[in-house]
């Protein structure tokens, strides 16, 4: 990475930066606080910094917060493969152990949310509680795209556009990643992002290899559906999740429609809570951090997290 990238990735704040190896891949993690581990998994287009509010609020509430750059993003390794949800879930499970814990509260946004759902099925012993933000259960997402082509199908058109090789990578980083800025504005509620946040995310996508890796996630999601690995994954994901789950969603989300995320609770056989965050779009933890943290911390403080 250039010095420019390092200052972006290792942004200063009340957290420390470290490199952690899990399953032969090196991950960049920003962490703060002491207490039960909360693993924070970002989405697209983002990197660990999208949790900077929670890296303050969680430690203040007695938790150890660790925000990771997912495989292919930010300061983490960008290997040529491994961008399927099964491998990504194994990455995250390995990270919990590498951070010295037997299990963690897992909080995932967007792609990090799909990954969190996957951990709940594939690595249930590692997940103490599951909080999913702006992300339907993967099988619910499939139903929503197929069943509502003019709604969620249209909202997901960027993913279909990312399927062709090479050209989407160029388009993503062109003009100082102008498209990424457009997606942030299109998917969020009014008043976000501010110019500083937008620039950070646009710069992070331009780190060499990051745009390609980010698009590989989307490619796997679509291309695997008819392949043996995707069919196996869908079959396995039918298993009910036995972990207390909180699902938070921005009421104004135009990327993943609230109606598409609703109904994910049918895949949870444990206490399950659904909350809409008013005034927020696809990035509620950044757009409305106070309202978001109130829901998350209230649920974490509740020993019996029923509705």
C-alpha positions in Angstrom: 0.0 0.0 0.0 1.1 3.5 -0.6 1.5 6.0 2.2 -1.7 7.5 1.0 -3.5 4.2 1.5 -2.0 3.6 5.0 -3.2 7.0 6.3 -6.7 6.1 5.0 -6.7 2.5 6.4 -5.0 3.4 9.6 -7.1 6.4 10.3 -6.4 7.7 13.9 -9.0 7.5 16.6 -9.8 5.9 20.0 -8.9 2.5 18.5 -5.8 0.5 17.7 -4.9 -1.1 14.4 -3.5 -4.6 14.0 -3.0 -7.3 11.5 -4.5 -10.7 12.4 -4.0 -13.9 10.5 -6.8 -16.4 10.1 -6.7 -19.4 7.8 -3.6 -18.2 6.0 -5.1 -14.8 5.2 -4.1 -11.5 6.8 -6.8 -9.2 8.0 -6.6 -5.6 9.1 -8.6 -5.0 12.3 -9.4 -1.8 14.2 -10.3 -2.5 17.8 -11.2 -0.7 21.0 -12.5 -1.5 24.5 -12.5 -4.4 26.8 -15.3 -7.0 27.5 -17.3 -9.4 25.4 -16.1 -9.4 21.8 -18.3 -7.7 19.1 -17.1 -8.5 15.6 -18.2 -5.8 13.2 -18.4 -6.8 9.5 -18.8 -4.0 6.9 -20.6 -4.1 3.6 -20.3 -2.8 0.1 -18.9 -0.2 -0.7 -17.1 0.3 2.6 -14.3 -0.8 4.9 -13.8 -1.0 8.6 -14.2 2.7 9.1 -18.0 2.4 8.4 -18.2 1.3 12.1 -16.3 4.3 13.5 -19.3 5.4 15.6 -19.7 1.9 17.1 -15.9 1.7 17.8 -16.8 4.4 20.4 -20.3 3.5 21.6 -19.6 -0.3 22.1 -16.5 0.2 24.3 -18.4 2.9 26.3 -21.0 0.2 27.0 -18.5 -2.4 28.2 -17.7 -4.3 25.0 -14.5 -5.0 23.0 -15.3 -3.9 19.4 -13.3 -5.2 16.5 -14.1 -3.8 13.0 -12.4 -5.8 10.3 -11.6 -5.2 6.7 -13.2 -8.2 4.9 -11.2 -10.3 2.5 -10.3 -8.2 -0.5 -11.0 -4.8 1.2 -9.0 -2.0 2.8 -5.8 -3.2 4.6 -6.7 -7.0 4.4 -5.2 -9.5 1.9 -6.7 -9.6 -1.6 -6.3 -13.2 -2.7 -7.5 -14.2 -6.2 -10.3 -16.4 -4.8 -12.4 -17.1 -1.7 -15.2 -14.5 -2.2 -18.0 -17.0 -1.6 -20.1 -16.7 1.6 -18.9 -20.1 2.9 -15.2 -19.1 2.8 -16.0 -15.6 4.1 -17.8 -17.1 7.1 -14.8 -19.3 7.8 -12.6 -16.2 7.6 -14.8 -14.5 10.2 -14.9 -17.5 12.5 -11.1 -17.8 12.3 -10.8 -14.2 13.2 -12.8 -14.6 16.4 -10.4 -17.3 17.5 -7.4 -15.3 16.3 -8.6 -12.4 18.5 -8.4 -14.9 21.4 -12.0 -15.6 22.0 -14.1 -18.8 21.8 -17.1 -16.8 20.5 -18.4 -13.3 19.7 -21.4 -11.2 19.1 -21.4 -10.8 15.3 -22.8 -7.6 13.8 -22.9 -7.5 10.0 -24.0 -4.8 7.5 -25.0 -5.5 3.9 -22.5 -8.1 2.6 -21.2 -8.4 6.2 -24.8 -9.2 7.1 -25.1 -12.0 4.5 -21.9 -13.3 5.9 -23.2 -13.0 9.5 -26.3 -15.1 8.6 -24.0 -17.6 7.0 -21.9 -17.8 10.2 -25.1 -18.5 12.2 -25.6 -21.7 10.1 -22.0 -22.8 9.4 -20.3 -21.8 12.7 -23.1 -21.6 15.3 -20.7 -22.3 18.3 -18.7 -19.2 17.4 -21.7 -16.8 17.3 -23.1 -15.8 20.7 -25.6 -13.3 19.2 -26.3 -12.2 15.7 -27.2 -8.6 14.7 -27.9 -8.1 11.0 -28.1 -4.7 9.4 -29.6 -4.0 5.9 -29.3 -7.6 4.9 -32.1 -10.2 4.4 -31.4 -13.8 5.1 -29.7 -15.1 1.9 -32.7 -17.3 1.0 -35.1 -14.5 1.7 -33.0 -12.2 -0.6 -33.3 -14.8 -3.4 -37.1 -15.0 -3.0 -37.4 -11.2 -3.0 -35.3 -10.8 -6.2 -37.2 -13.5 -8.0 -40.7 -12.6 -6.6 -40.5 -8.9 -7.0 -38.5 -8.1 -10.2 -39.7 -4.5 -10.4 -39.0 -3.9 -6.8 -36.0 -5.8 -5.3 -35.0 -7.1 -8.7 -34.6 -3.5 -9.9 -32.9 -2.4 -6.7 -30.3 -5.1 -7.2 -29.6 -4.2 -10.8 -26.0 -3.1 -9.8 -25.2 -6.7 -8.8 -26.4 -7.9 -12.2 -24.4 -5.2 -13.9 -21.3 -6.4 -12.0 -21.4 -9.8 -13.6 -19.3 -9.0 -16.8 -15.6 -9.2 -16.4 -13.1 -6.3 -16.1 -15.4 -3.4 -17.3 -17.2 -3.0 -13.9 -13.9 -2.7 -12.1 -12.9 0.2 -14.4 -16.3 1.8 -14.1 -16.1 1.6 -10.2 -12.8 3.5 -9.9 -13.2 5.9 -12.8 -13.2 9.6 -12.0 -12.0 9.1 -8.5 -14.6 6.4 -8.0 -17.5 8.8 -8.8 -19.9 5.8 -9.1 -19.2 4.8 -5.5 -20.2 8.3 -4.4 -23.4 8.0 -6.5 -24.3 4.7 -4.9 -23.8 6.1 -1.4 -26.2 9.0 -2.1 -28.7 6.8 -4.0 -29.0 4.2 -1.2 -29.0 6.5 1.8 -31.6 8.7 3.4 -31.4 12.5 3.1 -28.3 14.3 4.6 -25.8 11.5 4.2 -23.0 11.0 3.3 -21.1 14.2 4.2 -18.2 15.1 1.8 -15.5 13.6 4.1 -17.2 10.3 4.5 -17.8 10.1 0.7 -14.2 10.8 -0.1 -13.0 8.1 2.4 -15.1 5.4 0.8 -14.3 6.5 -2.7 -10.5 6.4 -1.9 -10.8 3.0 -0.2 -12.3 1.4 -3.4 -9.3 2.7 -5.3 -6.8 0.7 -3.2 -5.2 -1.7 -5.7 -7.2 -4.9 -5.9 -10.1 -3.7 -3.8 -12.6 -3.0 -6.6 -12.0 -6.4 -8.2 -12.4 -8.2 -4.9 -15.6 -6.3 -4.0 -17.1 -7.3 -7.3 -16.2 -10.9 -6.9 -18.6 -11.1 -3.9 -21.5 -10.0 -6.2 -20.3 -12.4 -9.0 -20.3 -15.4 -6.7 -23.8 -14.6 -5.4 -25.4 -14.7 -8.9 -23.2 -17.2 -10.7 -23.2 -19.8 -8.0 -27.0 -20.2 -7.9 -27.0 -22.9 -10.6 -23.7 -24.4 -9.6 -23.1 -27.3 -7.2 -21.5 -25.0 -4.6 -24.4 -22.6 -4.7 -27.0 -25.3 -4.5 -25.3 -26.9 -1.5 -25.1 -23.5 0.2 -28.8 -22.8 -0.4 -29.7 -26.2 0.9 -27.6 -25.8 4.1 -28.9 -22.3 4.7 -32.4 -23.7 5.2 -31.4 -24.9 8.6 -33.0 -22.7 11.3 -30.7 -20.4 13.2 -30.6 -21.2 16.9 -28.9 -17.9 18.0 -30.7 -14.8 19.3 -31.0 -12.5 16.3 -31.6 -8.8 15.9 -32.4 -7.4 12.5 -32.1 -3.7 11.9 -33.1 -2.0 8.7 -33.3 1.6 7.5 -36.9 2.5 6.6 -35.7 4.4 3.5 -33.3 1.7 2.2 -33.5 1.7 -1.6 -30.7 -0.9 -2.1 -32.3 -3.7 0.0 -36.0 -2.8 0.4 -37.3 -3.2 3.9 -40.1 -5.5 2.5 -37.3 -7.8 1.1 -35.6 -8.1 4.5 -38.9 -8.7 6.4 -39.7 -12.4 6.6 -36.1 -13.4 7.4 -37.3 -14.2 10.9 -38.8 -17.5 9.5 -35.2 -18.8 9.4 -34.6 -18.1 13.1 -35.7 -20.6 15.7 -34.4 -18.4 18.6 -35.5 -15.1 20.0 -35.8 -12.7 17.1 -36.3 -9.0 17.0 -37.0 -6.8 13.9 -36.7 -3.0 14.1 -36.9 -0.3 11.4 -34.8 2.7 11.8 -36.7 5.8 10.7 -35.1 8.4 8.5 -32.2 6.0 7.6 -31.4 4.4 4.3 -29.0 1.5 3.6 -26.4 2.7 6.1 -28.3 3.2 9.4 -25.2 2.7 11.6 -23.6 5.7 9.9 -26.7 7.8 9.0 -28.5 7.6 12.3 -25.8 6.3 14.8 -27.7 7.3 17.9 -30.9 5.6 17.0 -28.9 2.6 15.7 -26.8 2.3 18.9 -29.9 2.6 21.1 -31.4 -0.5 19.4 -28.2 -2.5 19.3 -27.1 -1.7 22.9 -30.6 -2.1 24.2 -30.8 -5.6 22.7 -27.3 -6.5 23.9 -28.2 -5.4 27.5 -31.4 -7.5 27.4 -30.7 -10.9 28.9 -33.9 -12.3 27.3 -34.0 -10.7 23.9 -37.5 -11.6 22.9 -39.3 -9.1 20.6 
